[in-house]
């Protein structure tokens, strides 16, 4: 398919020229250039060529077009000048606004939600991920079948599942979408049950679960690879990770912990995606510790932090879930700002500053994770039968053996969590 927009199919191709439009409505906590750059990055993530970026002041949103008629006319001229086949609005558009803007601009128009859904649709690599994205996309598309494309308005007198006499194409399409969504939800419910069983087995182990969360492109996958030695895709690319990846790691005082790399969050994350990815995000909800990875060099880092915390609340993460902020990308800071941030992190005590790329701060982070996860562990004196080699091995694997006071008689001083000590005394090992 050649670059550009196929009007007959309502699709656009990789290589299409896109105009990025940011309607500003007094959102003072965000940097305009950073927001435009983020949206341009989202567009580039699906192979679009960003022809130009434009910000527009919108004092009063218009119900028909969001922006004013004069602004729409100026954008139409800009589209022709830049030969843009696609206009990406960094905002949420109603179906009516989208249709009217396409008519006024004579170009395909998508909003922020549509753009993010396109990225997720292209990136989902697993069967579960594809199910989730398809469900989110259908949910989004169901309300947008009233389009300018006349083939959706035809009546047909089909039979069977295709619809009865007089049923319009649009009604049939909506019904097919509803049926497909119902099937997808049933399949995802099965995925959720399977994940729940896996989680129960891990909890019986029990190994603590650490979930990496953060804004997209904050460096979660780079940190994941650094901590686990894995080779998860880690690129300077928005939404490089969609499907969750779990690996085991060793930490001070812990033989094993499970580290989970999760999908990155973004401002105005489509509600359809939050709902569709519920099964995946349950790994975050069930985590014993959250590592909130922040791109501390980004001009909107504070706003991004607020966005992530808002999504965590939306998906049901308890406010008292232990979490640790990791300020990443120290390597991108100048000397003065780097020194100031390191001082802030040291004073706060609930932050670790690192560069996942070059490894700076990783050792202190590992020590901190071990300390946080073993908080509440107690010292126990345990007497084993000298022939109980399996019991001794279990203590070394699941606790911190502080002293072998009398190896010949099986006397140990061990630091364990109360849950592990209870399991050991019941010998449910």
N, C-alpha and C positions, 0 to 999 in steps of 0.2 A: 504494500500500500504506500503510495507516495506521500510525502510530507504535506500536511495541510488538513483541512476539515472536509469530511465527506458528508455533505448536507443530506444525501438520501438516507444514510444510515445513522446520522446524528453522532458521528464519532470523529475524533481527531487523532492524528498519528504522531509518533515520535518525530521530532524535527520540525513540527509546526511552530510558527512564530507567534509568541504570546505577548500581550500587553498586560502588565501587572497594575492593578488599580487598588489603592488603599483609601477607602472613605473614612476620613477622620472625624470623630465625634467628641473631641475633647478628652480623649483617653490619655491624660497627661503622664501616667506612670510608665508609658512605653515610649521608646525612642523611635521616631518615624523611620529613619534610615535603617535601623536594625530590623524593624518590622517588615519593611519592603525587601530587605536582603533575605529575611527568613522565607517570605513567600516566593521570592525568586528561586531560593534554594529548593523549596517544595516543587516548583515547576520544573527545575532542572533535574530533580530526582526521577521524573518520568520522561526525560529526554526532550522537553520543550526548549525552544530557543527564546530567551527573554529579549524581546525587541526593545522594550522601554519599561520604566517604572514611573508611576504617577500617583501622587497623593492629592486627594480632594477634600476640602473642608465641607462637611455636611452639617449644617446647623439644624435643619429639620428634615428627617428622613421622609421621602415621598412614598406613599403606599404603592404607587404604580411602578416607579422606577428606582427608588431609593435616593438617587441623585437628582439634581435639577435638570430641566430640559436644556438649559444652556450648557451645562457640564456634559450632558449626553452628546450634544452636537459637537462640542470640542473633542470628545473622545472619538467620535466617528471620524473626524478629520485625522486625528492622530493614528487611528487604525489604518486608514488608507495610506498615510505617509509612511508608516512603518511596515506596511504589507502584513499586518497582524491578522491571522485567521481565528485567533482565540483571545478572549479577554478574561482574565482571572481576577475576580473581585475578592479582596481579602475582607470578606464580610459574609454574613448569612443572607441569602436572597430567598424570597418567597417564590413559588412557581410563577406567579403573575409577573413579578419584577424581572425574573430571569427571561421570560418570554418577551416582555416589552423591551428589555435592553437588547436582546438579540435582533429584534426588528429595527430598533433605533441605530444600533452600531453596525448592522449588517455583518455580524460575526458571531461565532459560537461563544456563549457566555457560560462560565461555571463559577461557583462560589467556593469559599474555603473548604466547606464540607465536601463538595464534589471533588475538589483537588486531592484532599487527603484520602478519600475513598479510592480514587484512581491509583494513588501510590500504594495503598495497602493491597489493592487487587493485583498489582504487578509484582509485589514483593512476597506475598504469602507463599511459603515454600512447602508447607506440610498440608495434609488433607484437612486437619483441624483448622489451620489458618485460612484455607480457602473457603471452608464452610462459614467461618466467622465473617469474612469479608463479604461473601455473597449475601449473607443475611443482612448485614449492615447496608449494603448497596441497594438491595431490594426494598428495605424499609425506607430508605431515602428516596428511591425512585417512585415508590407507590403514590406519593403525593404530587408527582411531577409529570403525570401522563397527559395533562392538559397542556399540550405544546402547540407550536405553530405548524407541526408536521401533519398535513391533512390526512394521511393514511390512517391515523388513529381515530378519525371521526367517521370512517365508513361504517355503514350498517351491513350486517351479513345475516343470512338466514341459515346458518349451519345446523349441525345436528350433533347429538351425543355431547361429549365434554366440550366441544367447541362452541356451544351456546345455542340457544333456541332462536326462533324467528324474531327478527327485529333487534337482537342484542347488538349493541354497537361494539366496534373493535376495542374501544377504550375500556368498556365494561368487562369484556372478555379478558383483556390484558390484566386488569386489576384483579380479577378472580384467579387467574393463573398465578399471579404474584403472591396472593394470599395463600394459595395452596402450597406453593413452593416454600414460602416462609414457614408454614406450619411443619413441613417435612424437615427443614433445616433445624428448626428449634428442637424437634424430637431427637435428631442426630446429635446436636450439641448437648442436650440434656444427658444423653448416654456418655458423651465425652466427659461431662462434668462428673457423672457418677464414677467413671473409671479413674479420673484424677483423684476423686475423694478416696477411693480404695487405696491408690498408691500413697496418698498422703497419710492415711491411717497406718499403713505398713511402716512408713518412715517414722511416724510418731511413736510407734511401738519400739522402734530400734533402740532408743530414740536419738536421732541426730538433729541438732539445731539447724534451722533453715534460715539462710541469710538471703534477702532479696535486694538486688540492685534496682533502684528506681531513680527517675530523674527526667529532665527535659530531653527531648530528642537531640542527639548529637552532643550530649554533655560528656561523652567518653565512657559510658558504662561498659560497652563491649571491650574497649581497650583495657579497662581495669579488670574486667572478667578474665581476659586472656593473660594479663600480668599475674593475677592471683592463682590461676588454675593451670597455666601452661597450655591452654586450649588455643584453637585457631578459629574462633568465632569471627564471622565477618565484622571487621571494624574499619570503617572508612569515614572520611570527612563528608558525610552524606546523611541527610535527614531520613529517619526511619530505616537505618541500615539493618536493624534487628526487629523482626515482627514476631517470630515464633520463639517461645521460651526455651532456654537451654539450661540444663542443670549439670553441675559437676561437683565432685567431692573435693574438699580441701582439708588440710591439717592446720590447726591453729594451736598456739601455746595453751596447754591444759586440756586440749581436746584432740582425740585421735581423728575425729572426722566431723565435718560440718558440710551441709549442702548449700552451694552457692547458686543462685538463680539469676540469670540475665533476662530482663523483661523488656517488653516494648516501651519505647520512649513516649513520654507525654508531650503535649503541645498545648498552647493556649487555644481556647475554643475547640477543644477536642470534640468531634461530633458525638452527640448522645447516642446515635446509632452504633458507633464503634464501641463506646463504653459498655453498652448492653451486650453487643455481639461477642466482645472479648471477655465476658464475665468469667467463663471457664478458665481462660488463661490467667486472668488477673486474680483468681482465687489463690494462686501461689503467693501473691503479695499479701493478701488478707491473712493467710495462715502463717506467715513468716514470724520467726522469733525475734528477728532484728532486721530493720530496714537500713540500707545504706543509701542515703539520698546524695547522688552524685551531681554536683553543680559545676557548670562551666563558669568558673569565677572570673574569667577574662571577658565574658560577654557583657556588652553594655546594659542588657536587660536582665542581668542575673537575678536581681531581687524579684522582678515581676515573674520570671520563670519559676523561682522558688514558690511563689504564691500559687501559680498555676498547678504545680505538681501537688502541693498540699491540698488544693481544692479537689483534684481528681482522686487523690487517696481517700478523701472524705466521701466522695461520690460512690466509690466502689466498696465502701464499708470497712475501711481500715480503722481500727479502734484508736482513739486519740492517745491512749496510753501505751500503744505498741512501741517498744524501744526503737529508737532510730539514731543514726549517726550521720551528720553532714560531712561529706568529703568535698573539699574545695579543689577541683581538678584544673588542670591546664596552667599550672604555675609557669611552665616554660614559655607561655605567651605573654607574660607580664614584663614590664620594664623593671629595672632594679629597685626603684623607689616604691612602686606599688607592691611589688613582690615582698619587700621587707615589711611594709605596713600590714599586709594581709597575714603574713606569718606571725607578726606580733598579735594581731587580733585573734587568730586561731589559738595561740598559746594562752591568751588571757581568758578566752571563753571556756576552753576545756571540753566542749562538746563538739569540736570540729577537728578534723585532720586535713591538713593541706598537702596536696600531692601533685605530681605530674605522672599520670598513668603511662604517658608516652615514653619518658626517659627513666622512670622508676624512682624518682625522688619521693621520699616520704612513704614508700610502700612498707618498709620494715616497721616503722612506728604504727602504721595502720594495722598491720597484722597483729602486733602486740595489743593494740587497742581492741580489736575484734575478739581476741582470745580473752581479754580481761572482761569485756562487756558480757560475753556469753557465759562466763564462769562466775559472774557475780551471784552471790547466794550459795555458791558451793561451800561445803563445810569439810572440816578435817575429821577423819574417822580412823579409829584404831581397829584393825581387822586381823583376826587370827584365822589362818587357813590350815587345812591339813597339808603337811609338806608334800603329799603326793598329788595335791590338787593343782596340777599345772595349768589346766584350763581356766580355773578361777584366777590364778596369778596373771595369766595372759590377759584375761578380761579386765582386770584392774588397771593394768598398764595401758590397755587400749582405750578405756572409757574414762579414766580419771588421771590425776597427777600423783604418781607415787612419790611422796616426799621423803620417805625413809623406809628402808627395809631393816627394821630393828632387830629381827632375829629370823634370818632366812631359813635356817635349819628347822625352826619350829613354826614357820609360816606366819610371822608377825609383821604387819605392814602398817605404816601411817600413810593414808591416802586422802587426797582432796577430791570429793565427788559432789555432784548435785544431790539433793535429797531424793529426787526421783530415781537416780541411778543407784543410790545406796539401798533404797527400798527394793528395786529390782534385783540387786545383788543378794540381799538377804533372803529374798524369796527364790533366788537362783533361777530367775526367769531370764536367763542369759542366752 
